[in-house]
Structures are given as structure tokens and as C-alpha cells.
């Protein structure tokens, strides 16, 4: 009888843990979808404004701060050079990379004007890779696009770490470009930081 009672409590505890994890994963998928919807809503709202280049950069910086995990992306983009960098170089690279992508994508806000987002499904990878939110972006007068938003809580809160447009990963694209630039600077991280900081929009 004593053994049966212990077995019962052990099974009950395992079931409780299993249900708790299932709820956590379900919550993470729901919150990831909310983040994507909120981010897209902000993008559409900004696209309706008439902004100067500096204003576009400021708006994008605000979106990065709110929705995007720039430190994780910067680390992934830099790869092995990140591991060899000191804390000051890492801090400066994160800031420079944020400036670089702000300049690069700031003018694309207008492309979201009149578009709509439809969430198709979500999948939790159950790893630090986070949740993949699959969507369709409906473009007026043009074919719709498949966009997958990768959301992770690797830094403690859910934020966007990658965007795959028609199968093309923005993270992989930026990784290739940054590493190509690093090669042009003969592997000098300090020169790369200076170089991408000076790229004009």
C-alpha cells in the first residue's frame, strides 16, 4: 500500500510537470503571435506617416528597442569574431550594427502601406531557437508573400531574432554581408565597426 501511494504521487508529479511545460510552451506561442501582430501593426502605422530620413531611422530604432533582440542578432552575425572580441568591442559592434541596419532598412517603411498580415500557424522549437510564426503578407496588387518570424526568449524576454521572407533568412543575409565586409577590412573588428557606422542610408 505504501509503495502504491508513492507510485501514485510520483505519477501525479510527472503529470503536473508535463502539463506545466505544455502550458508554458502554449503561452510562449500565444505571446510570440501577439508580438508579431503588434510589431506589424506598428510597421503599418509608421508607413502611413510622411517622415524624413532621420525620422525613419528614429522610428526604426524605437522598433528595434521594443521588438528585436539586436545583441543576439549581432552576436550571431559576427560569429567567431564575437568570441575573440573584448567587452568594449562587443558593445561598440552592437551599437554600430544597429545603426547599420537602421540606415539600410529605414526607407522601406512605405512598402508596408496597405498590406495585411495573416498568421497561418506557429511552432515552438522547444529550444533557444524559440517560436516560428508563419504568416502571409497580403500585398495590394501583388502576389502575397510567405514570411516566417522567429521569436526567442533567449535574452529573458520574447523578441524577434530572424525574419525569413520567401525562405530567405535576413539573419543569414546580414551574416554574409558583415563577414564579407570584415574580410575587406582584413579581419579588423575595429575597422569594421568604424566602416558600418559610416554607411549612409
Rosetta constraint file for C-alpha pairs under 8 A:
AtomPair CA 1 CA 5 HARMONIC 6.24 0.50
AtomPair CA 2 CA 6 HARMONIC 6.36 0.50
AtomPair CA 3 CA 7 HARMONIC 6.14 0.50
AtomPair CA 4 CA 8 HARMONIC 6.12 0.50
AtomPair CA 5 CA 9 HARMONIC 6.32 0.50
AtomPair CA 6 CA 10 HARMONIC 6.12 0.50
AtomPair CA 7 CA 11 HARMONIC 6.17 0.50
AtomPair CA 8 CA 12 HARMONIC 6.07 0.50
AtomPair CA 9 CA 13 HARMONIC 6.00 0.50
AtomPair CA 10 CA 14 HARMONIC 6.28 0.50
AtomPair CA 11 CA 15 HARMONIC 6.16 0.50
AtomPair CA 12 CA 16 HARMONIC 6.11 0.50
AtomPair CA 13 CA 17 HARMONIC 6.16 0.50
AtomPair CA 14 CA 18 HARMONIC 6.09 0.50
AtomPair CA 15 CA 19 HARMONIC 6.13 0.50
AtomPair CA 16 CA 20 HARMONIC 6.10 0.50
AtomPair CA 17 CA 21 HARMONIC 6.24 0.50
AtomPair CA 18 CA 22 HARMONIC 6.20 0.50
AtomPair CA 19 CA 23 HARMONIC 6.16 0.50
AtomPair CA 20 CA 24 HARMONIC 6.21 0.50
AtomPair CA 21 CA 25 HARMONIC 6.14 0.50
AtomPair CA 22 CA 26 HARMONIC 6.06 0.50
AtomPair CA 23 CA 27 HARMONIC 5.94 0.50
AtomPair CA 24 CA 28 HARMONIC 6.07 0.50
AtomPair CA 25 CA 29 HARMONIC 6.32 0.50
AtomPair CA 25 CA 124 HARMONIC 6.88 0.50
AtomPair CA 25 CA 126 HARMONIC 7.55 0.50
AtomPair CA 26 CA 30 HARMONIC 6.31 0.50
AtomPair CA 27 CA 31 HARMONIC 6.03 0.50
AtomPair CA 28 CA 32 HARMONIC 5.98 0.50
AtomPair CA 28 CA 124 HARMONIC 7.84 0.50
AtomPair CA 28 CA 131 HARMONIC 7.54 0.50
AtomPair CA 29 CA 33 HARMONIC 6.24 0.50
AtomPair CA 29 CA 122 HARMONIC 6.54 0.50
AtomPair CA 29 CA 123 HARMONIC 7.18 0.50
AtomPair CA 29 CA 124 HARMONIC 6.51 0.50
AtomPair CA 29 CA 131 HARMONIC 6.33 0.50
AtomPair CA 30 CA 34 HARMONIC 6.32 0.50
AtomPair CA 31 CA 35 HARMONIC 6.19 0.50
AtomPair CA 31 CA 158 HARMONIC 7.82 0.50
AtomPair CA 32 CA 36 HARMONIC 6.32 0.50
AtomPair CA 32 CA 131 HARMONIC 6.81 0.50
AtomPair CA 32 CA 133 HARMONIC 7.32 0.50
AtomPair CA 32 CA 151 HARMONIC 6.15 0.50
AtomPair CA 32 CA 158 HARMONIC 6.87 0.50
AtomPair CA 33 CA 37 HARMONIC 6.17 0.50
AtomPair CA 33 CA 119 HARMONIC 7.84 0.50
AtomPair CA 33 CA 122 HARMONIC 7.70 0.50
AtomPair CA 33 CA 133 HARMONIC 6.57 0.50
AtomPair CA 34 CA 38 HARMONIC 6.03 0.50
AtomPair CA 35 CA 39 HARMONIC 6.01 0.50
AtomPair CA 35 CA 67 HARMONIC 7.35 0.50
AtomPair CA 35 CA 158 HARMONIC 7.91 0.50
AtomPair CA 35 CA 159 HARMONIC 7.64 0.50
AtomPair CA 36 CA 40 HARMONIC 6.06 0.50
AtomPair CA 36 CA 133 HARMONIC 7.83 0.50
AtomPair CA 36 CA 149 HARMONIC 7.23 0.50
AtomPair CA 37 CA 41 HARMONIC 6.04 0.50
AtomPair CA 37 CA 117 HARMONIC 7.72 0.50
AtomPair CA 38 CA 42 HARMONIC 6.25 0.50
AtomPair CA 39 CA 43 HARMONIC 6.27 0.50
AtomPair CA 39 CA 63 HARMONIC 7.56 0.50
AtomPair CA 39 CA 67 HARMONIC 6.80 0.50
AtomPair CA 40 CA 44 HARMONIC 6.23 0.50
AtomPair CA 40 CA 117 HARMONIC 7.39 0.50
AtomPair CA 41 CA 45 HARMONIC 6.17 0.50
AtomPair CA 42 CA 46 HARMONIC 6.11 0.50
AtomPair CA 43 CA 47 HARMONIC 6.13 0.50
AtomPair CA 43 CA 109 HARMONIC 6.78 0.50
AtomPair CA 43 CA 112 HARMONIC 6.69 0.50
AtomPair CA 44 CA 48 HARMONIC 6.65 0.50
AtomPair CA 44 CA 109 HARMONIC 7.76 0.50
AtomPair CA 44 CA 112 HARMONIC 5.40 0.50
AtomPair CA 44 CA 113 HARMONIC 5.77 0.50
AtomPair CA 44 CA 114 HARMONIC 7.45 0.50
AtomPair CA 44 CA 115 HARMONIC 7.43 0.50
AtomPair CA 45 CA 49 HARMONIC 7.27 0.50
AtomPair CA 46 CA 59 HARMONIC 7.65 0.50
AtomPair CA 46 CA 109 HARMONIC 6.81 0.50
AtomPair CA 47 CA 109 HARMONIC 4.90 0.50
AtomPair CA 47 CA 110 HARMONIC 4.68 0.50
AtomPair CA 47 CA 111 HARMONIC 7.22 0.50
AtomPair CA 47 CA 112 HARMONIC 5.88 0.50
AtomPair CA 47 CA 113 HARMONIC 5.27 0.50
AtomPair CA 48 CA 110 HARMONIC 7.24 0.50
AtomPair CA 48 CA 113 HARMONIC 6.19 0.50
AtomPair CA 51 CA 55 HARMONIC 5.56 0.50
AtomPair CA 51 CA 56 HARMONIC 5.92 0.50
AtomPair CA 52 CA 56 HARMONIC 6.16 0.50
AtomPair CA 53 CA 57 HARMONIC 6.31 0.50
AtomPair CA 53 CA 106 HARMONIC 7.34 0.50
AtomPair CA 53 CA 107 HARMONIC 7.17 0.50
AtomPair CA 53 CA 201 HARMONIC 7.76 0.50
AtomPair CA 54 CA 58 HARMONIC 6.25 0.50
AtomPair CA 55 CA 59 HARMONIC 6.14 0.50
AtomPair CA 56 CA 60 HARMONIC 6.18 0.50
AtomPair CA 56 CA 106 HARMONIC 5.34 0.50
AtomPair CA 56 CA 107 HARMONIC 6.77 0.50
AtomPair CA 56 CA 109 HARMONIC 7.79 0.50
AtomPair CA 57 CA 61 HARMONIC 6.07 0.50
AtomPair CA 57 CA 102 HARMONIC 5.50 0.50
AtomPair CA 57 CA 103 HARMONIC 6.47 0.50
AtomPair CA 57 CA 106 HARMONIC 5.42 0.50
AtomPair CA 58 CA 62 HARMONIC 6.23 0.50
AtomPair CA 59 CA 63 HARMONIC 6.36 0.50
AtomPair CA 60 CA 64 HARMONIC 6.15 0.50
AtomPair CA 60 CA 102 HARMONIC 6.06 0.50
AtomPair CA 60 CA 106 HARMONIC 6.32 0.50
AtomPair CA 61 CA 65 HARMONIC 6.19 0.50
AtomPair CA 61 CA 98 HARMONIC 7.66 0.50
AtomPair CA 61 CA 102 HARMONIC 6.58 0.50
AtomPair CA 62 CA 66 HARMONIC 6.25 0.50
AtomPair CA 63 CA 67 HARMONIC 5.78 0.50
AtomPair CA 63 CA 68 HARMONIC 7.18 0.50
AtomPair CA 64 CA 68 HARMONIC 4.69 0.50
AtomPair CA 64 CA 69 HARMONIC 7.34 0.50
AtomPair CA 64 CA 70 HARMONIC 7.08 0.50
AtomPair CA 65 CA 69 HARMONIC 7.80 0.50
AtomPair CA 67 CA 159 HARMONIC 5.24 0.50
AtomPair CA 67 CA 160 HARMONIC 6.05 0.50
AtomPair CA 68 CA 159 HARMONIC 5.09 0.50
AtomPair CA 68 CA 160 HARMONIC 4.60 0.50
AtomPair CA 68 CA 161 HARMONIC 6.32 0.50
AtomPair CA 69 CA 73 HARMONIC 6.38 0.50
AtomPair CA 69 CA 155 HARMONIC 7.71 0.50
AtomPair CA 69 CA 159 HARMONIC 5.48 0.50
AtomPair CA 69 CA 160 HARMONIC 5.88 0.50
AtomPair CA 69 CA 161 HARMONIC 5.74 0.50
AtomPair CA 70 CA 74 HARMONIC 5.85 0.50
AtomPair CA 70 CA 94 HARMONIC 7.01 0.50
AtomPair CA 70 CA 98 HARMONIC 6.93 0.50
AtomPair CA 70 CA 161 HARMONIC 7.54 0.50
AtomPair CA 71 CA 75 HARMONIC 6.15 0.50
AtomPair CA 71 CA 94 HARMONIC 6.01 0.50
AtomPair CA 72 CA 76 HARMONIC 6.20 0.50
AtomPair CA 72 CA 155 HARMONIC 7.72 0.50
AtomPair CA 72 CA 161 HARMONIC 7.08 0.50
AtomPair CA 73 CA 77 HARMONIC 5.99 0.50
AtomPair CA 73 CA 161 HARMONIC 6.00 0.50
AtomPair CA 73 CA 162 HARMONIC 7.77 0.50
AtomPair CA 73 CA 171 HARMONIC 7.09 0.50
AtomPair CA 74 CA 78 HARMONIC 6.16 0.50
AtomPair CA 74 CA 93 HARMONIC 7.49 0.50
AtomPair CA 74 CA 94 HARMONIC 5.85 0.50
AtomPair CA 74 CA 97 HARMONIC 6.73 0.50
AtomPair CA 75 CA 79 HARMONIC 6.15 0.50
AtomPair CA 75 CA 82 HARMONIC 5.98 0.50
AtomPair CA 76 CA 171 HARMONIC 7.96 0.50
AtomPair CA 76 CA 175 HARMONIC 7.40 0.50
AtomPair CA 77 CA 171 HARMONIC 6.91 0.50
AtomPair CA 77 CA 172 HARMONIC 7.56 0.50
AtomPair CA 77 CA 174 HARMONIC 6.51 0.50
AtomPair CA 77 CA 175 HARMONIC 4.26 0.50
AtomPair CA 77 CA 176 HARMONIC 7.87 0.50
AtomPair CA 77 CA 178 HARMONIC 6.92 0.50
AtomPair CA 77 CA 179 HARMONIC 7.73 0.50
AtomPair CA 78 CA 82 HARMONIC 5.50 0.50
AtomPair CA 78 CA 175 HARMONIC 6.71 0.50
AtomPair CA 78 CA 178 HARMONIC 7.05 0.50
AtomPair CA 78 CA 179 HARMONIC 6.85 0.50
AtomPair CA 79 CA 83 HARMONIC 7.29 0.50
AtomPair CA 80 CA 84 HARMONIC 6.72 0.50
AtomPair CA 81 CA 85 HARMONIC 6.26 0.50
AtomPair CA 81 CA 189 HARMONIC 7.63 0.50
AtomPair CA 82 CA 90 HARMONIC 6.88 0.50
AtomPair CA 85 CA 89 HARMONIC 5.78 0.50
AtomPair CA 85 CA 90 HARMONIC 6.15 0.50
AtomPair CA 85 CA 189 HARMONIC 7.92 0.50
AtomPair CA 86 CA 90 HARMONIC 6.26 0.50
AtomPair CA 87 CA 91 HARMONIC 6.19 0.50
AtomPair CA 88 CA 92 HARMONIC 6.17 0.50
AtomPair CA 89 CA 93 HARMONIC 5.95 0.50
AtomPair CA 89 CA 189 HARMONIC 7.66 0.50
AtomPair CA 89 CA 190 HARMONIC 7.24 0.50
AtomPair CA 90 CA 94 HARMONIC 6.19 0.50
AtomPair CA 91 CA 95 HARMONIC 6.44 0.50
AtomPair CA 92 CA 96 HARMONIC 6.05 0.50
AtomPair CA 92 CA 193 HARMONIC 7.03 0.50
AtomPair CA 93 CA 97 HARMONIC 5.81 0.50
AtomPair CA 93 CA 193 HARMONIC 5.63 0.50
AtomPair CA 94 CA 98 HARMONIC 6.14 0.50
AtomPair CA 95 CA 99 HARMONIC 6.35 0.50
AtomPair CA 96 CA 100 HARMONIC 6.06 0.50
AtomPair CA 96 CA 193 HARMONIC 5.92 0.50
AtomPair CA 96 CA 194 HARMONIC 7.68 0.50
AtomPair CA 96 CA 196 HARMONIC 6.33 0.50
AtomPair CA 96 CA 197 HARMONIC 5.04 0.50
AtomPair CA 97 CA 101 HARMONIC 6.24 0.50
AtomPair CA 97 CA 193 HARMONIC 7.78 0.50
AtomPair CA 97 CA 196 HARMONIC 6.93 0.50
AtomPair CA 97 CA 197 HARMONIC 7.40 0.50
AtomPair CA 98 CA 102 HARMONIC 6.09 0.50
AtomPair CA 99 CA 103 HARMONIC 6.19 0.50
AtomPair CA 99 CA 196 HARMONIC 7.89 0.50
AtomPair CA 99 CA 197 HARMONIC 6.33 0.50
AtomPair CA 100 CA 104 HARMONIC 6.17 0.50
AtomPair CA 100 CA 196 HARMONIC 5.69 0.50
AtomPair CA 100 CA 197 HARMONIC 6.10 0.50
AtomPair CA 100 CA 199 HARMONIC 6.53 0.50
AtomPair CA 101 CA 105 HARMONIC 5.92 0.50
AtomPair CA 101 CA 106 HARMONIC 7.84 0.50
AtomPair CA 102 CA 106 HARMONIC 5.37 0.50
AtomPair CA 102 CA 201 HARMONIC 7.98 0.50
AtomPair CA 103 CA 107 HARMONIC 7.87 0.50
AtomPair CA 103 CA 199 HARMONIC 7.33 0.50
AtomPair CA 103 CA 200 HARMONIC 6.31 0.50
AtomPair CA 103 CA 201 HARMONIC 4.26 0.50
AtomPair CA 104 CA 201 HARMONIC 5.68 0.50
AtomPair CA 105 CA 109 HARMONIC 7.81 0.50
AtomPair CA 106 CA 201 HARMONIC 7.46 0.50
AtomPair CA 107 CA 201 HARMONIC 7.83 0.50
AtomPair CA 108 CA 112 HARMONIC 7.79 0.50
AtomPair CA 109 CA 113 HARMONIC 7.63 0.50
AtomPair CA 114 CA 139 HARMONIC 7.24 0.50
AtomPair CA 114 CA 140 HARMONIC 6.66 0.50
AtomPair CA 115 CA 137 HARMONIC 6.73 0.50
AtomPair CA 115 CA 138 HARMONIC 5.51 0.50
AtomPair CA 115 CA 139 HARMONIC 5.00 0.50
AtomPair CA 115 CA 140 HARMONIC 6.41 0.50
AtomPair CA 116 CA 137 HARMONIC 5.68 0.50
AtomPair CA 116 CA 138 HARMONIC 5.04 0.50
AtomPair CA 116 CA 139 HARMONIC 6.99 0.50
AtomPair CA 117 CA 135 HARMONIC 6.72 0.50
AtomPair CA 117 CA 136 HARMONIC 5.93 0.50
AtomPair CA 117 CA 137 HARMONIC 4.73 0.50
AtomPair CA 117 CA 138 HARMONIC 6.31 0.50
AtomPair CA 118 CA 135 HARMONIC 5.41 0.50
AtomPair CA 118 CA 136 HARMONIC 5.12 0.50
AtomPair CA 118 CA 137 HARMONIC 6.38 0.50
AtomPair CA 118 CA 138 HARMONIC 7.67 0.50
AtomPair CA 119 CA 133 HARMONIC 7.19 0.50
AtomPair CA 119 CA 134 HARMONIC 6.09 0.50
AtomPair CA 119 CA 135 HARMONIC 4.30 0.50
AtomPair CA 119 CA 136 HARMONIC 6.46 0.50
AtomPair CA 120 CA 133 HARMONIC 7.79 0.50
AtomPair CA 120 CA 134 HARMONIC 5.56 0.50
AtomPair CA 120 CA 135 HARMONIC 5.15 0.50
AtomPair CA 120 CA 136 HARMONIC 7.01 0.50
AtomPair CA 121 CA 133 HARMONIC 6.19 0.50
AtomPair CA 121 CA 134 HARMONIC 5.36 0.50
AtomPair CA 121 CA 135 HARMONIC 7.18 0.50
AtomPair CA 122 CA 131 HARMONIC 6.83 0.50
AtomPair CA 122 CA 132 HARMONIC 5.56 0.50
AtomPair CA 122 CA 133 HARMONIC 4.41 0.50
AtomPair CA 122 CA 134 HARMONIC 5.91 0.50
AtomPair CA 123 CA 131 HARMONIC 5.60 0.50
AtomPair CA 123 CA 132 HARMONIC 5.21 0.50
AtomPair CA 123 CA 133 HARMONIC 6.61 0.50
AtomPair CA 124 CA 130 HARMONIC 6.03 0.50
AtomPair CA 124 CA 131 HARMONIC 4.30 0.50
AtomPair CA 124 CA 132 HARMONIC 6.35 0.50
AtomPair CA 125 CA 129 HARMONIC 6.41 0.50
AtomPair CA 125 CA 130 HARMONIC 5.67 0.50
AtomPair CA 125 CA 131 HARMONIC 5.90 0.50
AtomPair CA 125 CA 132 HARMONIC 7.44 0.50
AtomPair CA 126 CA 130 HARMONIC 6.55 0.50
AtomPair CA 126 CA 131 HARMONIC 7.85 0.50
AtomPair CA 128 CA 152 HARMONIC 6.44 0.50
AtomPair CA 128 CA 153 HARMONIC 7.20 0.50
AtomPair CA 128 CA 154 HARMONIC 5.66 0.50
AtomPair CA 129 CA 150 HARMONIC 7.55 0.50
AtomPair CA 129 CA 151 HARMONIC 7.62 0.50
AtomPair CA 129 CA 152 HARMONIC 5.99 0.50
AtomPair CA 129 CA 154 HARMONIC 7.86 0.50
AtomPair CA 130 CA 150 HARMONIC 6.71 0.50
AtomPair CA 130 CA 151 HARMONIC 5.49 0.50
AtomPair CA 130 CA 152 HARMONIC 4.14 0.50
AtomPair CA 130 CA 153 HARMONIC 6.70 0.50
AtomPair CA 130 CA 154 HARMONIC 7.74 0.50
AtomPair CA 131 CA 150 HARMONIC 5.74 0.50
AtomPair CA 131 CA 151 HARMONIC 5.16 0.50
AtomPair CA 131 CA 152 HARMONIC 6.28 0.50
AtomPair CA 132 CA 148 HARMONIC 6.33 0.50
AtomPair CA 132 CA 149 HARMONIC 5.72 0.50
AtomPair CA 132 CA 150 HARMONIC 4.70 0.50
AtomPair CA 132 CA 151 HARMONIC 6.46 0.50
AtomPair CA 133 CA 148 HARMONIC 5.50 0.50
AtomPair CA 133 CA 149 HARMONIC 5.05 0.50
AtomPair CA 133 CA 150 HARMONIC 6.39 0.50
AtomPair CA 133 CA 151 HARMONIC 7.65 0.50
AtomPair CA 134 CA 146 HARMONIC 7.44 0.50
AtomPair CA 134 CA 147 HARMONIC 6.14 0.50
AtomPair CA 134 CA 148 HARMONIC 4.43 0.50
AtomPair CA 134 CA 149 HARMONIC 6.49 0.50
AtomPair CA 135 CA 146 HARMONIC 5.98 0.50
AtomPair CA 135 CA 147 HARMONIC 5.26 0.50
AtomPair CA 135 CA 148 HARMONIC 5.96 0.50
AtomPair CA 135 CA 149 HARMONIC 7.83 0.50
AtomPair CA 136 CA 144 HARMONIC 6.49 0.50
AtomPair CA 136 CA 145 HARMONIC 5.60 0.50
AtomPair CA 136 CA 146 HARMONIC 4.79 0.50
AtomPair CA 136 CA 147 HARMONIC 5.99 0.50
AtomPair CA 137 CA 144 HARMONIC 5.57 0.50
AtomPair CA 137 CA 145 HARMONIC 5.13 0.50
AtomPair CA 137 CA 146 HARMONIC 6.45 0.50
AtomPair CA 137 CA 147 HARMONIC 6.89 0.50
AtomPair CA 138 CA 143 HARMONIC 7.38 0.50
AtomPair CA 138 CA 144 HARMONIC 4.67 0.50
AtomPair CA 138 CA 145 HARMONIC 6.74 0.50
AtomPair CA 139 CA 143 HARMONIC 6.43 0.50
AtomPair CA 139 CA 144 HARMONIC 5.54 0.50
AtomPair CA 139 CA 145 HARMONIC 7.70 0.50
AtomPair CA 145 CA 165 HARMONIC 7.13 0.50
AtomPair CA 145 CA 166 HARMONIC 6.37 0.50
AtomPair CA 146 CA 165 HARMONIC 6.07 0.50
AtomPair CA 146 CA 166 HARMONIC 5.12 0.50
AtomPair CA 146 CA 167 HARMONIC 7.76 0.50
AtomPair CA 147 CA 163 HARMONIC 7.02 0.50
AtomPair CA 147 CA 164 HARMONIC 5.54 0.50
AtomPair CA 147 CA 165 HARMONIC 4.60 0.50
AtomPair CA 147 CA 166 HARMONIC 6.09 0.50
AtomPair CA 147 CA 167 HARMONIC 7.67 0.50
AtomPair CA 148 CA 163 HARMONIC 5.86 0.50
AtomPair CA 148 CA 164 HARMONIC 5.02 0.50
AtomPair CA 148 CA 165 HARMONIC 6.63 0.50
AtomPair CA 149 CA 160 HARMONIC 6.98 0.50
AtomPair CA 149 CA 162 HARMONIC 6.23 0.50
AtomPair CA 149 CA 163 HARMONIC 4.86 0.50
AtomPair CA 149 CA 164 HARMONIC 6.55 0.50
AtomPair CA 150 CA 160 HARMONIC 5.81 0.50
AtomPair CA 150 CA 161 HARMONIC 5.77 0.50
AtomPair CA 150 CA 162 HARMONIC 5.05 0.50
AtomPair CA 150 CA 163 HARMONIC 6.13 0.50
AtomPair CA 151 CA 158 HARMONIC 6.21 0.50
AtomPair CA 151 CA 159 HARMONIC 5.32 0.50
AtomPair CA 151 CA 160 HARMONIC 4.41 0.50
AtomPair CA 151 CA 161 HARMONIC 5.83 0.50
AtomPair CA 151 CA 162 HARMONIC 7.32 0.50
AtomPair CA 152 CA 157 HARMONIC 7.56 0.50
AtomPair CA 152 CA 158 HARMONIC 5.22 0.50
AtomPair CA 152 CA 159 HARMONIC 5.58 0.50
AtomPair CA 152 CA 160 HARMONIC 6.38 0.50
AtomPair CA 152 CA 161 HARMONIC 6.57 0.50
AtomPair CA 153 CA 157 HARMONIC 4.58 0.50
AtomPair CA 153 CA 158 HARMONIC 4.18 0.50
AtomPair CA 153 CA 159 HARMONIC 6.31 0.50
AtomPair CA 154 CA 158 HARMONIC 7.62 0.50
AtomPair CA 161 CA 171 HARMONIC 7.75 0.50
AtomPair CA 162 CA 169 HARMONIC 6.82 0.50
AtomPair CA 162 CA 170 HARMONIC 6.24 0.50
AtomPair CA 162 CA 171 HARMONIC 5.55 0.50
AtomPair CA 163 CA 169 HARMONIC 5.81 0.50
AtomPair CA 163 CA 170 HARMONIC 5.49 0.50
AtomPair CA 163 CA 171 HARMONIC 7.10 0.50
AtomPair CA 164 CA 168 HARMONIC 5.00 0.50
AtomPair CA 164 CA 169 HARMONIC 4.24 0.50
AtomPair CA 164 CA 170 HARMONIC 6.06 0.50
AtomPair CA 165 CA 169 HARMONIC 6.59 0.50
AtomPair CA 165 CA 170 HARMONIC 7.67 0.50
AtomPair CA 168 CA 172 HARMONIC 7.94 0.50
AtomPair CA 168 CA 173 HARMONIC 7.75 0.50
AtomPair CA 169 CA 173 HARMONIC 6.23 0.50
AtomPair CA 170 CA 174 HARMONIC 6.11 0.50
AtomPair CA 171 CA 175 HARMONIC 6.05 0.50
AtomPair CA 172 CA 176 HARMONIC 6.24 0.50
AtomPair CA 173 CA 177 HARMONIC 6.35 0.50
AtomPair CA 174 CA 178 HARMONIC 5.95 0.50
AtomPair CA 175 CA 179 HARMONIC 6.04 0.50
AtomPair CA 176 CA 180 HARMONIC 6.02 0.50
AtomPair CA 177 CA 181 HARMONIC 6.22 0.50
AtomPair CA 178 CA 182 HARMONIC 6.11 0.50
AtomPair CA 179 CA 183 HARMONIC 6.17 0.50
AtomPair CA 180 CA 184 HARMONIC 6.48 0.50
AtomPair CA 181 CA 185 HARMONIC 6.44 0.50
AtomPair CA 181 CA 192 HARMONIC 6.85 0.50
AtomPair CA 182 CA 186 HARMONIC 6.45 0.50
AtomPair CA 182 CA 187 HARMONIC 5.19 0.50
AtomPair CA 182 CA 188 HARMONIC 6.64 0.50
AtomPair CA 182 CA 189 HARMONIC 6.85 0.50
AtomPair CA 182 CA 192 HARMONIC 5.72 0.50
AtomPair CA 183 CA 187 HARMONIC 5.32 0.50
AtomPair CA 185 CA 189 HARMONIC 7.83 0.50
AtomPair CA 185 CA 191 HARMONIC 6.27 0.50
AtomPair CA 185 CA 192 HARMONIC 6.31 0.50
AtomPair CA 188 CA 192 HARMONIC 6.30 0.50
AtomPair CA 189 CA 193 HARMONIC 6.13 0.50
AtomPair CA 190 CA 194 HARMONIC 6.34 0.50
AtomPair CA 191 CA 195 HARMONIC 5.96 0.50
AtomPair CA 192 CA 196 HARMONIC 6.14 0.50
AtomPair CA 193 CA 197 HARMONIC 6.12 0.50
AtomPair CA 194 CA 198 HARMONIC 6.53 0.50
AtomPair CA 195 CA 199 HARMONIC 6.78 0.50
